[in-house]
């Protein structure tokens, strides 16, 4: 039954929101007060923001019982309902029954608990953006299964699954592989229902009055490329999902493919260019309806997924996405140039400026560990300097479509005085991306060491966040050794301190070459003794199987010295990467 004052509201959207909050999410007698900004609408906005709520890069994959059991704390909580595993970490503060109530099911199959408390809740829609994957039940060992003297509860797992369980398993399997399930022959009438019949008038009023994902269409496809025989060119798969206001196209390049990309609307068509390992492919979508800017482009490095979010010109739920074509891969012969507009200028330190640049043709994302080059003609000749874009979360002024460059000003520099004097609206020419770093190098790494000096920290920023957010294998240690001249020269110091407080796996050690007498930390320049003092000699020693990695970046002399010192620790070449501009 709805609350008595439900019909008092004149807004259909408000009715829908209050109905969901009061009548569906929980038993109103057991509701607790939520913090400001944690209503159902706020949760829906968070889900539509593009933030990875799965913790695994948004790639659906099977989860074992042992892995599920390992995620049982408020900072890392998973639960399973009817064969599906959800990461509920971000949802805990939004739960009307309180985090403690929801934590009763953390780390376990909470189906029975869920059915006892609130079986009427549409959990699948509520937690759709938190889906990790299907729950996988391992078969018992043969000895356990056939040992009649010691019956094992694992033998119960061999019971034939119900039709509902089998349907869930097949659906999740299709979703995980991003392959459209094969349908049996159906009548034309039922086929119309499959493609999507128009929503009712009530539903239309709801979906057109807000951007709630109440009507979602999905289609996935595999597009193998037959014209190229190179093994490093893996087939692309794409998927799409919509609300009444937005269309999201997801392109899958493969785990740890470290893709770069750009997106733009040209002559009514959405063009998505994807670059991996020196190969470029273009996905062209001619949509059912009209799309408009601004576009948003997000890349999930671990799963290799690229999300492009476009705005619909008119609020409407489409029956189909549109016509999609995928070009054959072509080798990138030379990096591209792009004109950018300065959209924000901020300060990182007393001599370092943060420039937020927005490509005029559409959003661009540079692969992790790669850099761009800034071009400008000075006295008749072209001046070029390399900069690694700073990712999200490192500066207060964020722009989803912007490339952020940290530029340190040198009084006698050829380009930095000009760049640090730019204002909003000015233009800058970039080219790229450049770089040789391969994310596959970190596939089995559990301990990573960042050795940086000055603005050499910028290639480390994205890799640091990637390692701390990666789930398989989970990073166990990330240690940053940051060399600077004085305390005032330390970039992003507050950010590092915040990360260290929130995640005990991360440690930062600041080392100053011109420190004041009151400085409590290490002093000096990079040396074997200093690295041994901070890291320990055994931590960087390679064995038969290595699970550690070291990155070095800074001025050329610093980088070369760092590489020579790491060799003294008997670190293998495959366990070290130097970022060189």
C-alpha positions as CSV (number, residue, x, y, z in Angstrom):
1,X,0.0,0.0,0.0
2,X,1.3,3.5,-0.9
3,X,1.7,6.2,1.8
4,X,-1.4,8.3,2.4
5,X,0.2,11.5,1.1
6,X,1.4,9.8,-2.1
7,X,-1.4,11.3,-4.2
8,X,-0.8,14.8,-2.8
9,X,2.2,15.3,-5.1
10,X,1.5,17.0,-8.5
11,X,4.8,15.8,-10.0
12,X,4.8,12.4,-11.7
13,X,8.5,12.1,-11.2
14,X,8.2,13.0,-7.5
15,X,5.5,10.3,-7.2
16,X,7.8,7.8,-8.8
17,X,10.7,8.7,-6.7
18,X,8.8,8.6,-3.4
19,X,7.1,5.4,-4.4
20,X,10.5,3.8,-5.0
21,X,12.1,5.1,-1.8
22,X,9.1,4.3,0.5
23,X,7.4,1.4,-1.1
24,X,10.2,-0.6,-2.7
25,X,13.6,-0.2,-1.3
26,X,12.9,-1.2,2.3
27,X,10.4,-1.8,5.0
28,X,9.4,1.8,6.0
29,X,9.2,0.7,9.6
30,X,12.9,-0.2,9.5
31,X,14.2,2.8,7.6
32,X,17.1,4.9,9.0
33,X,18.0,8.5,8.2
34,X,20.3,8.8,5.2
35,X,23.0,11.4,5.0
36,X,22.4,14.4,2.7
37,X,23.1,13.6,-0.9
38,X,22.3,9.8,-0.4
39,X,18.7,9.5,-1.7
40,X,17.6,7.1,-4.4
41,X,17.9,9.9,-7.0
42,X,21.5,10.5,-5.9
43,X,22.3,6.8,-6.2
44,X,20.9,6.8,-9.8
45,X,23.0,9.9,-10.6
46,X,26.1,8.1,-9.3
47,X,25.3,5.1,-11.4
48,X,24.9,7.3,-14.5
49,X,28.1,9.3,-13.8
50,X,30.3,6.7,-15.4
51,X,32.1,5.8,-12.2
52,X,33.1,2.1,-12.0
53,X,30.9,0.8,-9.2
54,X,31.9,-2.8,-9.9
55,X,35.5,-2.5,-8.8
56,X,36.6,-4.7,-11.7
57,X,36.5,-2.3,-14.5
58,X,33.0,-2.9,-15.5
59,X,33.8,-6.3,-17.2
60,X,31.4,-9.0,-16.2
61,X,33.2,-12.2,-15.1
62,X,32.5,-15.3,-13.0
63,X,33.1,-15.2,-9.3
64,X,34.0,-18.2,-7.1
65,X,32.7,-18.7,-3.6
66,X,36.3,-18.2,-2.3
67,X,36.6,-14.8,-4.0
68,X,33.2,-13.8,-2.8
69,X,34.1,-14.6,0.8
70,X,37.2,-12.4,0.6
71,X,35.1,-9.3,0.0
72,X,33.4,-8.9,3.4
73,X,34.3,-5.5,4.8
74,X,32.5,-2.1,4.5
75,X,35.4,-0.9,2.4
76,X,35.2,-3.9,0.1
77,X,31.8,-5.6,0.2
78,X,30.3,-8.1,-2.3
79,X,27.2,-10.2,-2.0
80,X,25.4,-12.7,-4.2
81,X,21.6,-12.8,-4.9
82,X,20.1,-15.6,-7.1
83,X,23.4,-16.4,-8.8
84,X,24.6,-12.9,-9.4
85,X,27.4,-11.2,-7.5
86,X,27.2,-7.4,-6.8
87,X,29.8,-5.0,-5.4
88,X,27.7,-3.2,-2.8
89,X,30.6,-1.1,-1.4
90,X,29.4,2.2,-2.9
91,X,25.7,1.4,-2.2
92,X,26.1,0.9,1.6
93,X,25.6,4.6,2.5
94,X,22.5,4.7,0.2
95,X,20.7,1.7,1.8
96,X,17.6,2.9,3.7
97,X,18.0,0.0,6.2
98,X,21.5,1.1,7.1
99,X,25.0,-0.3,6.1
100,X,24.9,-2.8,9.0
101,X,21.8,-4.5,7.8
102,X,23.2,-4.9,4.3
103,X,26.6,-6.1,5.6
104,X,24.8,-9.2,7.0
105,X,25.0,-10.6,3.5
106,X,28.6,-9.4,2.6
107,X,30.9,-12.2,1.4
108,X,28.1,-14.8,1.1
109,X,25.2,-15.9,-1.0
110,X,22.6,-13.7,0.6
111,X,19.6,-15.0,-1.4
112,X,17.7,-16.5,1.6
113,X,18.5,-13.4,3.7
114,X,17.2,-11.1,1.0
115,X,14.0,-13.1,0.5
116,X,13.3,-13.0,4.3
117,X,13.7,-9.2,4.6
118,X,12.5,-7.6,1.3
119,X,11.9,-10.0,-1.6
120,X,9.8,-7.3,-3.4
121,X,12.8,-5.1,-4.1
122,X,13.9,-4.9,-7.8
123,X,17.5,-5.4,-6.8
124,X,18.6,-6.2,-10.4
125,X,17.8,-2.7,-11.6
126,X,18.9,-1.0,-8.4
127,X,22.3,-2.7,-8.5
128,X,22.7,-3.1,-12.2
129,X,25.8,-0.9,-12.3
130,X,27.4,-2.9,-9.4
131,X,27.2,-6.3,-11.2
132,X,30.5,-8.2,-11.0
133,X,29.4,-11.4,-12.6
134,X,27.7,-14.8,-12.1
135,X,28.5,-16.8,-9.0
136,X,30.5,-19.9,-9.9
137,X,30.2,-23.1,-8.0
138,X,33.3,-25.3,-8.2
139,X,32.8,-29.0,-8.5
140,X,34.0,-31.2,-5.6
141,X,37.1,-33.3,-5.8
142,X,36.6,-36.9,-6.9
143,X,37.8,-38.2,-3.6
144,X,35.3,-36.0,-1.7
145,X,32.5,-36.9,-4.0
146,X,32.9,-40.7,-3.9
147,X,34.1,-41.1,-0.3
148,X,31.0,-42.6,1.3
149,X,32.7,-42.7,4.7
150,X,33.2,-39.0,4.7
151,X,30.2,-37.4,2.9
152,X,31.0,-33.8,1.8
153,X,28.5,-31.0,1.5
154,X,30.1,-30.2,-1.8
155,X,28.3,-33.1,-3.4
156,X,25.1,-31.1,-3.1
157,X,26.5,-28.9,-5.8
158,X,26.1,-31.6,-8.4
159,X,22.3,-31.6,-8.1
160,X,20.7,-30.6,-11.4
161,X,20.0,-26.9,-11.5
162,X,16.5,-25.6,-11.8
163,X,15.2,-24.0,-15.0
164,X,15.5,-20.6,-13.4
165,X,19.1,-21.2,-12.3
166,X,20.0,-22.5,-15.8
167,X,18.4,-19.4,-17.4
168,X,20.4,-17.1,-15.1
169,X,23.6,-19.0,-15.9
170,X,23.1,-18.8,-19.7
171,X,22.1,-15.1,-19.6
172,X,25.1,-14.2,-17.5
173,X,27.4,-16.3,-19.8
174,X,26.1,-14.4,-22.8
175,X,26.5,-11.1,-21.1
176,X,30.1,-12.0,-20.0
177,X,31.1,-12.9,-23.5
178,X,29.2,-9.9,-25.0
179,X,27.5,-12.2,-27.6
180,X,23.9,-11.8,-28.6
181,X,22.2,-15.1,-27.5
182,X,20.9,-17.3,-30.2
183,X,17.1,-17.1,-30.3
184,X,14.8,-19.8,-31.4
185,X,12.5,-19.1,-34.3
186,X,9.7,-16.9,-33.1
187,X,6.5,-15.4,-34.6
188,X,6.4,-11.9,-36.0
189,X,4.3,-10.8,-33.1
190,X,6.6,-12.1,-30.4
191,X,9.6,-10.8,-32.4
192,X,8.1,-7.3,-32.1
193,X,8.0,-7.8,-28.3
194,X,11.6,-8.9,-28.3
195,X,12.8,-5.8,-30.2
196,X,10.9,-3.6,-27.9
197,X,7.3,-2.4,-28.0
198,X,6.5,1.3,-27.3
199,X,6.2,1.9,-23.5
200,X,2.9,2.7,-22.0
201,X,1.7,6.3,-21.6
202,X,2.5,6.3,-17.9
203,X,6.0,4.9,-18.5
204,X,6.6,7.4,-21.2
205,X,5.7,10.3,-18.9
206,X,8.2,8.9,-16.3
207,X,11.1,8.3,-18.6
208,X,10.6,11.6,-20.4
209,X,10.4,13.6,-17.2
210,X,13.8,12.4,-16.0
211,X,16.9,10.4,-16.9
212,X,16.0,7.3,-14.9
213,X,17.2,4.1,-16.5
214,X,13.7,2.7,-16.4
215,X,13.8,1.5,-20.0
216,X,17.0,-0.1,-21.1
217,X,17.9,-1.7,-24.5
218,X,21.0,-3.8,-25.0
219,X,22.6,-5.4,-27.9
220,X,26.1,-6.9,-28.2
221,X,28.0,-8.0,-31.2
222,X,31.4,-9.4,-32.2
223,X,33.1,-8.0,-35.2
224,X,36.1,-10.1,-36.1
225,X,38.4,-8.6,-38.6
226,X,39.3,-11.1,-41.4
227,X,41.4,-8.9,-43.6
228,X,44.3,-8.7,-41.2
229,X,46.2,-11.7,-40.1
230,X,48.3,-10.1,-37.3
231,X,47.8,-11.9,-34.1
232,X,48.1,-8.7,-32.0
233,X,44.9,-7.3,-33.6
234,X,42.1,-8.8,-31.5
235,X,38.5,-8.4,-32.6
236,X,36.4,-5.6,-31.2
237,X,33.0,-6.2,-29.5
238,X,30.5,-3.5,-28.8
239,X,27.4,-3.1,-26.7
240,X,24.9,-0.3,-26.1
241,X,22.5,0.8,-23.4
242,X,20.1,3.8,-23.4
243,X,17.9,6.0,-21.2
244,X,15.4,8.4,-22.5
245,X,18.1,11.2,-22.5
246,X,21.4,9.4,-23.3
247,X,22.9,6.6,-25.4
248,X,26.0,4.8,-24.1
249,X,28.1,2.8,-26.6
250,X,30.6,0.4,-25.0
251,X,33.5,-1.0,-27.0
252,X,35.6,-3.9,-25.7
253,X,39.2,-4.2,-26.7
254,X,40.3,-7.0,-24.3
255,X,41.8,-7.1,-20.8
256,X,44.8,-4.8,-20.3
257,X,44.8,-3.8,-23.9
258,X,45.4,-0.2,-22.7
259,X,43.4,1.5,-25.4
260,X,43.3,5.1,-26.4
261,X,40.5,6.7,-28.2
262,X,38.5,9.6,-29.4
263,X,34.9,10.3,-30.4
264,X,33.1,12.8,-32.5
265,X,29.8,13.5,-34.2
266,X,30.2,14.0,-38.0
267,X,27.2,14.5,-40.3
268,X,24.9,12.9,-37.8
269,X,27.0,9.8,-37.3
270,X,28.9,8.9,-34.1
271,X,32.5,8.0,-34.9
272,X,34.5,6.2,-32.2
273,X,38.2,5.7,-33.0
274,X,40.0,3.0,-30.9
275,X,43.8,2.6,-30.9
276,X,45.6,-0.4,-29.4
277,X,49.2,-1.6,-29.9
278,X,49.7,0.7,-32.9
279,X,46.5,-0.3,-34.7
280,X,43.6,2.0,-35.3
281,X,39.9,0.9,-35.8
282,X,36.8,3.1,-36.3
283,X,33.3,2.2,-35.2
284,X,30.6,4.2,-37.0
285,X,27.1,4.4,-35.7
286,X,24.3,6.0,-37.7
287,X,21.7,6.3,-34.8
288,X,18.0,5.8,-35.0
289,X,17.5,9.4,-33.7
290,X,19.6,12.5,-33.6
291,X,22.5,12.7,-31.2
292,X,24.1,15.9,-30.0
293,X,27.2,17.0,-28.0
294,X,28.7,17.2,-25.5
295,X,30.2,13.7,-25.7
296,X,31.8,11.9,-22.8
297,X,34.6,9.3,-23.2
298,X,35.7,7.0,-20.4
299,X,38.2,4.1,-20.5
300,X,38.4,1.3,-18.1
301,X,42.0,0.1,-18.3
302,X,41.7,-3.3,-16.6
303,X,38.9,-4.6,-18.8
304,X,39.8,-2.6,-21.9
305,X,36.3,-1.1,-22.1
306,X,35.6,2.2,-23.7
307,X,32.3,4.0,-23.0
308,X,31.1,6.8,-25.2
309,X,28.1,8.7,-23.8
310,X,26.1,10.8,-26.2
311,X,23.1,13.1,-25.5
312,X,19.8,12.5,-27.4
313,X,18.4,15.5,-29.1
314,X,14.8,14.5,-28.1
315,X,13.8,12.5,-24.9
316,X,12.8,9.1,-26.4
317,X,13.5,5.4,-26.0
318,X,14.6,4.0,-29.3
319,X,13.7,0.5,-30.5
320,X,17.2,-0.1,-31.9
321,X,20.5,1.6,-31.5
322,X,21.1,2.3,-35.2
323,X,23.3,1.0,-38.0
324,X,26.8,0.1,-36.8
325,X,29.8,-0.6,-39.1
326,X,33.4,-1.4,-38.0
327,X,36.4,-0.5,-40.2
328,X,39.3,-3.0,-40.7
329,X,42.3,-2.2,-38.6
330,X,45.1,0.0,-40.0
331,X,48.5,0.6,-38.6
332,X,49.1,4.1,-37.1
333,X,51.8,5.5,-39.4
334,X,52.2,8.8,-37.6
335,X,50.5,10.4,-34.5
336,X,47.7,12.8,-35.2
337,X,47.5,16.5,-34.4
338,X,44.5,18.0,-32.7
339,X,43.6,21.6,-31.9
340,X,42.5,22.2,-28.3
341,X,40.9,25.0,-26.4
342,X,42.0,26.0,-22.9
343,X,38.9,25.5,-20.7
344,X,40.6,26.0,-17.3
345,X,43.8,27.1,-15.7
346,X,44.8,26.2,-12.2
347,X,47.8,26.0,-9.9
348,X,49.5,22.8,-8.7
349,X,52.5,24.5,-6.9
350,X,54.4,27.8,-6.9
351,X,55.9,27.2,-10.3
352,X,53.6,24.5,-11.9
353,X,50.3,25.3,-13.7
354,X,47.5,22.8,-14.6
355,X,46.1,23.4,-18.0
356,X,42.8,21.8,-18.9
357,X,42.6,21.4,-22.7
358,X,39.4,20.4,-24.6
359,X,39.9,19.0,-28.1
360,X,37.7,20.9,-30.5
361,X,36.8,17.8,-32.5
362,X,35.6,15.8,-29.5
363,X,36.9,14.0,-26.4
364,X,40.3,12.2,-26.5
365,X,41.7,9.7,-24.0
366,X,45.5,8.9,-24.0
367,X,46.5,5.3,-23.0
368,X,48.0,4.9,-19.5
369,X,51.8,5.6,-19.5
370,X,51.7,7.5,-22.8
371,X,52.3,11.2,-23.5
372,X,51.4,13.9,-26.0
373,X,53.5,16.7,-27.5
374,X,52.7,20.4,-27.5
375,X,53.7,22.2,-30.7
376,X,54.4,25.9,-31.2
377,X,56.4,27.9,-33.7
378,X,59.0,30.1,-32.0
379,X,61.2,32.5,-34.1
380,X,60.3,30.7,-37.3
381,X,61.1,27.2,-36.0
382,X,58.8,24.6,-34.4
383,X,59.2,24.1,-30.6
384,X,58.0,20.7,-29.2
385,X,57.7,19.5,-25.6
386,X,56.3,16.3,-24.2
387,X,53.7,16.1,-21.4
388,X,51.9,13.1,-19.8
389,X,48.2,14.0,-19.3
390,X,47.1,13.9,-15.7
391,X,44.0,11.7,-15.1
392,X,40.8,12.3,-13.1
393,X,40.9,13.2,-9.5
394,X,44.2,15.1,-9.3
395,X,43.0,18.7,-9.5
396,X,40.0,20.5,-8.0
397,X,38.6,21.7,-11.4
398,X,37.6,18.7,-13.4
399,X,36.3,18.5,-16.9
400,X,35.2,15.2,-18.3
401,X,36.3,16.0,-21.9
402,X,39.6,17.7,-20.9
403,X,43.2,16.6,-21.2
404,X,45.0,18.0,-18.2
405,X,48.7,18.9,-18.4
406,X,50.9,19.9,-15.5
407,X,53.4,22.4,-16.9
408,X,56.4,23.5,-14.8
409,X,57.6,27.0,-15.6
410,X,61.3,27.5,-16.4
411,X,62.5,31.1,-16.7
412,X,64.7,30.4,-19.6
413,X,62.4,27.7,-21.1
414,X,61.5,27.9,-24.8
415,X,57.8,26.8,-24.3
416,X,56.9,26.7,-20.6
417,X,56.7,30.5,-20.1
418,X,54.2,30.6,-22.9
419,X,52.1,27.7,-21.8
420,X,51.9,28.9,-18.2
421,X,50.6,32.3,-19.4
422,X,47.7,30.9,-21.4
423,X,44.1,31.9,-20.5
424,X,40.7,30.3,-21.0
425,X,39.7,30.3,-24.6
426,X,43.3,30.2,-26.0
427,X,44.3,27.5,-28.5
428,X,47.0,24.8,-28.2
429,X,48.1,22.2,-30.8
430,X,48.8,18.7,-29.5
431,X,50.0,15.5,-31.2
432,X,50.1,11.9,-30.1
433,X,49.8,9.7,-28.3
434,X,53.4,8.6,-27.9
435,X,54.9,5.9,-25.7
436,X,56.0,2.3,-25.5
437,X,54.5,1.3,-22.2
438,X,52.3,-1.9,-22.3
439,X,49.8,-2.5,-19.5
440,X,50.3,-6.2,-20.0
441,X,53.6,-5.8,-18.1
442,X,51.6,-5.4,-14.9
443,X,49.4,-8.5,-15.4
444,X,50.9,-10.5,-12.5
445,X,52.4,-7.6,-10.5
446,X,51.4,-7.4,-6.8
447,X,54.1,-4.9,-5.7
448,X,55.0,-1.8,-7.6
449,X,57.6,0.9,-7.0
450,X,57.4,4.4,-8.5
451,X,60.6,6.4,-8.5
452,X,60.0,9.9,-9.8
453,X,61.5,13.4,-9.7
454,X,59.6,16.6,-10.2
455,X,57.1,16.6,-13.1
456,X,58.3,13.0,-13.8
457,X,55.5,12.1,-11.4
458,X,52.8,12.6,-14.1
459,X,53.2,9.2,-15.8
460,X,52.9,7.5,-12.4
461,X,49.6,9.0,-11.4
462,X,47.3,7.0,-13.7
463,X,49.3,3.8,-13.0
464,X,49.0,4.3,-9.3
465,X,45.2,4.6,-9.4
466,X,45.1,1.7,-11.8
467,X,47.1,-0.6,-9.5
468,X,45.1,0.3,-6.3
469,X,41.8,-0.2,-8.1
470,X,42.7,-3.5,-9.9
471,X,41.1,-6.6,-8.6
472,X,42.8,-9.5,-10.2
473,X,45.4,-10.0,-9.0
474,X,44.9,-7.5,-6.2
475,X,47.8,-5.1,-5.6
476,X,49.5,-5.7,-2.3
477,X,51.9,-2.8,-2.2
478,X,52.5,0.5,-4.0
479,X,55.4,2.6,-2.9
480,X,56.3,6.0,-4.3
481,X,59.7,7.5,-3.9
482,X,59.3,11.2,-4.9
483,X,62.5,13.3,-5.3
484,X,62.2,17.1,-5.2
485,X,64.4,20.0,-4.3
486,X,62.3,21.6,-1.6
487,X,59.0,21.0,0.2
488,X,57.3,23.7,-2.0
489,X,58.3,21.7,-5.1
490,X,56.3,18.6,-4.1
491,X,53.4,18.2,-6.5
492,X,50.0,16.6,-5.5
493,X,51.2,16.2,-1.9
494,X,47.7,16.5,-0.4
495,X,46.4,13.9,-2.9
496,X,49.1,11.4,-1.9
497,X,48.5,11.9,1.8
498,X,44.7,11.3,1.2
499,X,45.3,8.1,-0.7
500,X,47.7,6.9,1.9
501,X,45.1,7.5,4.7
502,X,42.4,5.7,2.7
503,X,44.5,2.7,1.5
504,X,47.2,1.2,3.7
505,X,48.7,-0.5,0.7
506,X,50.1,2.8,-0.5
507,X,53.2,4.4,0.9
508,X,54.8,7.7,-0.2
509,X,58.4,8.7,0.8
510,X,59.4,12.3,-0.1
511,X,63.1,12.9,-0.5
512,X,64.5,16.4,-0.7
513,X,67.9,17.5,-2.1
514,X,67.7,21.0,-0.6
515,X,65.7,20.5,2.5
516,X,65.4,22.8,5.5
517,X,66.9,21.7,8.8
518,X,63.4,20.9,10.1
519,X,62.7,18.4,7.4
520,X,62.1,15.0,9.1
521,X,62.3,12.8,6.0
522,X,65.2,11.5,3.9
523,X,67.5,13.9,2.2
524,X,69.9,13.8,-0.8
525,X,69.9,12.6,-4.4
526,X,69.0,9.2,-5.8
527,X,71.7,6.6,-4.8
528,X,72.0,2.9,-4.1
529,X,72.3,3.5,-0.3
530,X,69.2,5.7,-0.3
531,X,67.1,3.2,-2.2
532,X,68.3,0.4,0.1
533,X,67.5,2.5,3.1
534,X,63.9,3.3,2.0
535,X,63.0,0.1,0.2
536,X,65.2,-2.6,1.6
537,X,67.6,-4.6,-0.5
538,X,65.5,-7.7,-0.7
539,X,62.3,-6.0,-1.9
540,X,63.6,-5.4,-5.4
541,X,65.4,-8.7,-5.8
542,X,64.0,-10.8,-8.7
543,X,63.4,-14.6,-8.3
544,X,62.3,-17.3,-10.6
545,X,58.7,-15.8,-10.6
546,X,58.5,-12.1,-10.1
547,X,55.5,-10.2,-8.9
548,X,57.0,-6.8,-8.6
549,X,57.7,-3.9,-11.0
550,X,59.5,-0.6,-10.9
551,X,58.9,2.6,-12.9
552,X,61.3,5.5,-13.2
553,X,60.7,9.0,-14.6
554,X,62.3,12.4,-14.2
555,X,65.0,14.5,-15.9
556,X,67.2,12.5,-18.3
557,X,70.1,12.2,-15.9
558,X,67.9,11.1,-13.0
559,X,66.2,8.5,-15.2
560,X,69.5,7.0,-16.4
561,X,70.9,7.0,-12.9
562,X,67.8,5.2,-11.6
563,X,68.0,2.5,-14.3
564,X,71.7,1.9,-13.4
565,X,70.9,1.6,-9.7
566,X,68.0,-0.8,-10.2
567,X,70.4,-3.1,-12.1
568,X,72.6,-3.3,-9.0
569,X,69.5,-4.7,-7.2
570,X,69.6,-7.5,-9.9
571,X,66.2,-6.4,-11.2
572,X,65.3,-8.0,-14.5
573,X,64.8,-5.8,-17.6
574,X,61.2,-7.1,-17.8
575,X,60.5,-5.7,-14.3
576,X,61.5,-2.1,-15.0
577,X,60.2,0.6,-17.2
578,X,61.6,4.1,-17.8
579,X,59.4,6.8,-19.1
580,X,61.3,8.9,-21.6
581,X,59.9,11.9,-23.5
